[in-house]
Amino acid sequence: MKLCALSPRRAAIVVAVEDASPTDAVARRLRELGFVAGERVEIVAKGPFGGDPLLVQVGFTRFALRRAEASRIRIDADARETVA
């Protein structure tokens, strides 16, 4: 499942960040920001117009990501849990 398809206020586990090319700077930056395998991630909120941008929390840090960026992040939806 892709991160952009995750429902708000649900947690999941990052599986991988997919590279669009061998030297994909966006994928590399996402990994540098903490989107690495095994890390907990959740969508905190979605923007009002088409759901863009997404407010995403990975670890204790929040980022605004475009849907195109979030679609590069594969998650394990079975590991998700409800966040209080």
Secondary structure, DSSP 4 states (H G I P E B T S, - for coil): -BGGGSPTTBEEEEEEE--SSTT-HHHHHHHHTT--TT-EEEEEEEEEETTEEEEEEETTEEEEE-HHHHTTEEEEGGG--B--
